[in-house]
Amino acid sequence: MQKLSKITIALGLLLLTLTACLTVTSAKDNPTPQQAAREAQVLSLEIQVTPTRPAQVNAIVRGILGEACARLGETQMSYGSNTFMITLLEISPSDRSCAQITTPFEQTVPLDTSGLPAGEYTVKANGVSAVFNLPADGTGIVTPANPVEPGQTKTFTSSLYGYQVSYPADWTIQINTSVPAGAGSDPEYVTLTPNDGSNLPRIEIEVLTGAPPMTGYENCDRNFVFRSLPACKISQPVGQNPAAEIWVFQKDKANFFIAMQYEDEKSLQVFNDFMTSFQFTQ
């Protein structure tokens, strides 16, 4: 029995030694991947001020990350000349490729206004700005950043499908990449609506790889050419519920479905300007 116990102990020690060696080897074979950082794409900036005394001011930053394996880095903040500068970095591995899938993000950034005098202050987050007023009594009043003039536009760039398009600056944009894709893959659904809370007009860009994002339109007659691609255009005139303008085309393996639903004819000019600005970036 003593001889068996010694053998058992010896085997146990040998097993522990081998385990330790395996652990060290594994750590050496899997070094921490190097990372690349760049400014994240910010789509909107909202200032929220609490009705407390003193007021707490928060910047609500919304945007998208351009790669599936990307994450937000630590928020960088600076202040000077009545301006809060916020920098949000998108961090991703530099030693391997990542799927070009966009992911929405929302980041709340507290702004330290303690000790600041009454007045107007600007907040900038990766180039998008907003303004708020800080009265002497410590409560806050949010004012728009640079009132939008008629004809002003913003630009949305899709890193997933390589296109950009301009839309009215007073419209809201939403990006969804988690909609069930059915037989296809890599969905990217972009919805644009006016900021006044109305549901129409509404423009939608729906893109899917390997399958049409909408059924019933994939086999429509290719009756015109759009950006050197065979495309078809379908019009559902005013009187329908609702009226709609639909464009369908394919680039490589990506199937595009772009549509505007509207109530009056003047909205068609918005859609025409929208499609005129549409350009492929790759």
Secondary structure as UniProt FT lines:
FT   HELIX           2..29
FT   STRAND          35..39
FT   STRAND          41..49
FT   STRAND          57..65
FT   TURN            68..69
FT   STRAND          71..72
FT   STRAND          76..80
FT   TURN            81..82
FT   STRAND          83..87
FT   STRAND          89..93
FT   STRAND          103..111
FT   TURN            114..115
FT   STRAND          119..125
FT   TURN            126..127
FT   STRAND          128..134
FT   TURN            136..137
FT   STRAND          141..143
FT   TURN            150..151
FT   STRAND          153..158
FT   TURN            159..162
FT   STRAND          163..168
FT   TURN            169..170
FT   STRAND          171..176
FT   TURN            182..183
FT   STRAND          185..194
FT   TURN            195..196
FT   STRAND          202..209
FT   TURN            215..216
FT   TURN            218..219
FT   STRAND          224..226
FT   TURN            227..228
FT   STRAND          229..236
FT   TURN            238..239
FT   STRAND          243..251
FT   TURN            252..253
FT   STRAND          254..262
FT   TURN            265..266
FT   HELIX           267..277
FT   STRAND          279..280
//
